[in-house]
């Protein structure tokens, strides 16, 4: 298989995945939907609006590379919880950096594909890859707790992610269902992106064939 093609395919796919993660992180309606199903007064003694404001602070901390301290106004965070959020912050910042770099690379890749009229190969690949996110979502949904735990073991070399609801009540708000929704949204965006690219390459390759005739 052509190494250059694989490198270009990897760049496009990494850009899509990292972009999907960033979009999901920024999608507050997903959190608000989760919040609407919880009695936050019973869980943490706060209104939905107060919890939402605290979530904004948490999100700002995770996305701002210049913010070094997490201090939510109404929800306490233990030293262990703060350390875990620090590690999560590093992963998100890494993802955002990868997205920016791969986005620039993907723009160049699309120009190159267009220039050398290589759309047909990419159309064929993405026609197959369209099914991959669907399979992943089905597998995740069938045993999400297992994959959720495995994910943390892979990306974190400690148990700081095992929050105690007494010292870190935020875990009562950021439920497993919320994280499942995040994973589904990520791969939903990836699926849509694969379809768009397949459609784009399909149209471009048809025009090339028509032009050659």
C-alpha positions as CSV (number, residue, x, y, z in Angstrom):
1,X,0.0,0.0,0.0
2,X,1.3,3.5,-0.9
3,X,3.0,5.0,2.1
4,X,2.1,8.6,1.1
5,X,-1.5,7.7,0.7
6,X,-1.6,6.1,4.2
7,X,0.1,9.2,5.7
8,X,-2.5,11.4,4.1
9,X,-5.3,9.2,5.2
10,X,-3.9,9.2,8.8
11,X,-3.7,13.0,8.8
12,X,-7.3,13.3,7.7
13,X,-8.6,10.7,10.2
14,X,-6.6,12.2,13.1
15,X,-7.9,15.6,12.3
16,X,-11.5,14.3,12.3
17,X,-11.1,12.4,15.5
18,X,-9.4,15.2,17.4
19,X,-11.9,17.7,16.0
20,X,-14.8,15.5,17.1
21,X,-13.4,15.4,20.7
22,X,-13.0,19.2,20.8
23,X,-16.5,19.8,19.5
24,X,-18.0,17.3,22.0
25,X,-16.1,19.0,24.8
26,X,-17.5,22.4,23.8
27,X,-21.1,21.0,23.3
28,X,-22.7,22.2,26.5
29,X,-26.2,21.2,25.4
30,X,-25.1,17.6,25.9
31,X,-24.3,18.4,29.5
32,X,-27.5,20.3,30.0
33,X,-29.5,17.3,28.6
34,X,-27.8,15.1,31.2
35,X,-28.4,17.7,33.9
36,X,-32.1,17.8,33.1
37,X,-32.4,14.1,34.1
38,X,-30.8,14.7,37.6
39,X,-32.2,16.1,40.8
40,X,-29.2,18.2,41.7
41,X,-30.7,19.6,44.8
42,X,-30.7,16.0,46.3
43,X,-27.4,15.0,44.8
44,X,-25.2,18.1,45.6
45,X,-27.6,20.6,47.2
46,X,-27.4,23.0,44.2
47,X,-29.8,24.2,41.5
48,X,-29.3,23.3,37.8
49,X,-28.2,26.8,37.2
50,X,-25.5,26.6,39.9
51,X,-24.3,23.3,38.7
52,X,-24.1,24.7,35.1
53,X,-22.0,27.6,36.3
54,X,-19.6,25.3,38.1
55,X,-19.4,23.2,34.9
56,X,-18.4,26.3,33.0
57,X,-15.6,26.9,35.4
58,X,-14.4,23.3,35.1
59,X,-14.6,23.5,31.3
60,X,-12.7,26.8,31.3
61,X,-10.0,25.2,33.4
62,X,-9.7,22.2,31.1
63,X,-9.4,24.3,27.9
64,X,-7.3,27.2,29.1
65,X,-3.6,26.4,29.0
66,X,-2.8,29.5,31.2
67,X,-5.2,28.6,34.0
68,X,-3.3,26.5,36.6
69,X,-5.9,26.2,39.4
70,X,-9.3,24.6,39.4
71,X,-11.6,26.4,41.8
72,X,-15.3,25.8,41.3
73,X,-17.5,28.2,43.3
74,X,-19.9,25.7,44.8
75,X,-18.4,22.2,44.3
76,X,-15.4,21.3,46.3
77,X,-12.5,19.3,44.8
78,X,-10.1,17.1,46.7
79,X,-6.3,17.0,46.0
80,X,-6.8,13.7,44.3
81,X,-9.7,15.0,42.2
82,X,-7.7,18.2,41.3
83,X,-4.8,16.0,40.2
84,X,-7.0,13.9,38.0
85,X,-8.5,17.0,36.3
86,X,-5.0,18.3,35.8
87,X,-4.1,15.0,33.9
88,X,-7.4,15.3,31.9
89,X,-6.4,18.9,31.1
90,X,-3.1,17.8,29.7
91,X,-4.8,15.2,27.5
92,X,-7.3,17.8,26.2
93,X,-4.6,20.4,25.5
94,X,-2.6,17.7,23.6
95,X,-5.7,16.8,21.6
96,X,-6.3,20.5,20.7
97,X,-2.7,20.9,19.6
98,X,-3.0,17.8,17.5
99,X,-6.2,19.1,16.0
100,X,-4.6,22.4,14.9
101,X,-1.6,20.7,13.4
102,X,-3.6,18.0,11.6
103,X,-6.1,20.6,10.4
104,X,-3.3,22.5,8.6
105,X,-2.0,19.2,7.3
106,X,-5.4,18.0,6.1
107,X,-5.9,21.2,4.1
108,X,-2.6,20.6,2.4
109,X,-3.6,16.9,1.9
110,X,-6.9,17.8,0.2
111,X,-5.1,20.2,-2.1
112,X,-2.6,17.4,-3.0
113,X,-5.3,14.8,-3.6
114,X,-7.1,17.3,-5.9
115,X,-3.9,18.2,-7.7
116,X,-2.9,14.6,-8.5
117,X,-6.5,13.5,-9.0
118,X,-6.3,10.7,-6.4
119,X,-9.9,11.0,-5.2
120,X,-10.9,7.5,-6.3
121,X,-8.6,5.7,-3.9
122,X,-9.8,7.8,-0.9
123,X,-13.4,7.4,-2.0
124,X,-13.0,3.6,-1.8
125,X,-11.3,3.8,1.6
126,X,-13.9,6.0,3.2
127,X,-16.7,3.9,1.8
128,X,-15.3,1.1,4.0
129,X,-14.4,3.3,7.0
130,X,-18.0,4.7,7.1
131,X,-19.0,1.5,9.0
132,X,-16.2,1.7,11.6
133,X,-17.8,4.3,13.9
134,X,-21.1,2.4,13.8
135,X,-19.4,-0.8,15.0
136,X,-17.5,1.1,17.7
137,X,-20.6,2.7,19.1
138,X,-22.5,-0.6,19.1
139,X,-19.6,-2.3,21.0
140,X,-19.3,0.6,23.5
141,X,-23.0,0.6,24.2
142,X,-23.1,-3.1,24.9
143,X,-20.5,-2.9,27.8
144,X,-19.6,0.7,28.4
145,X,-18.5,0.3,32.0
146,X,-15.8,-2.2,30.9
147,X,-14.5,0.1,28.1
148,X,-14.8,3.2,30.4
149,X,-12.6,1.5,33.0
150,X,-10.2,0.2,30.4
151,X,-9.9,3.7,28.9
152,X,-8.8,5.1,32.3
153,X,-6.3,2.3,32.8
154,X,-4.7,3.0,29.4
155,X,-4.5,6.8,29.7
156,X,-3.8,7.1,33.5
157,X,-1.2,5.3,35.5
158,X,-3.0,5.9,38.8
159,X,-6.3,5.6,40.6
160,X,-7.0,9.3,41.0
161,X,-9.9,8.9,38.6
162,X,-11.8,6.9,41.2
163,X,-13.6,9.8,42.8
164,X,-15.2,9.7,46.2
165,X,-18.6,11.3,46.1
166,X,-18.1,12.7,49.6
167,X,-14.9,14.6,48.8
168,X,-15.6,15.1,45.0
169,X,-19.3,15.4,44.5
170,X,-18.8,16.4,40.9
171,X,-18.8,12.7,40.1
172,X,-22.5,12.6,41.0
173,X,-23.1,15.1,38.2
174,X,-20.7,13.7,35.6
175,X,-22.3,10.3,35.4
176,X,-21.5,7.3,33.3
177,X,-24.5,8.1,31.1
178,X,-23.0,11.5,30.4
179,X,-19.7,10.0,29.3
180,X,-21.5,7.4,27.2
181,X,-23.3,10.3,25.5
182,X,-19.9,12.0,24.9
183,X,-18.4,8.9,23.3
184,X,-21.5,8.4,21.1
185,X,-21.3,12.1,20.0
186,X,-17.6,11.8,19.2
187,X,-18.1,8.8,16.9
188,X,-21.3,10.3,15.5
189,X,-19.3,13.4,14.4
190,X,-16.6,11.0,13.0
191,X,-19.3,9.1,11.1
192,X,-20.7,12.3,9.6
193,X,-17.2,13.5,8.6
194,X,-16.4,10.1,7.0
195,X,-19.7,10.3,5.0
196,X,-18.9,13.9,3.9
197,X,-15.4,13.0,2.8
198,X,-16.7,9.9,0.9
199,X,-19.3,12.1,-0.8
200,X,-16.6,14.8,-1.6
201,X,-14.2,12.3,-3.1
202,X,-17.1,10.5,-4.9
203,X,-18.1,13.8,-6.6
204,X,-14.5,14.8,-7.4
205,X,-13.6,11.4,-8.8
206,X,-16.7,11.4,-11.0
207,X,-15.8,14.8,-12.4
208,X,-12.3,13.5,-13.1
209,X,-13.6,10.5,-15.0
210,X,-16.0,12.7,-16.9
211,X,-13.2,15.1,-17.8
212,X,-11.1,12.3,-19.1
213,X,-13.8,11.1,-21.4
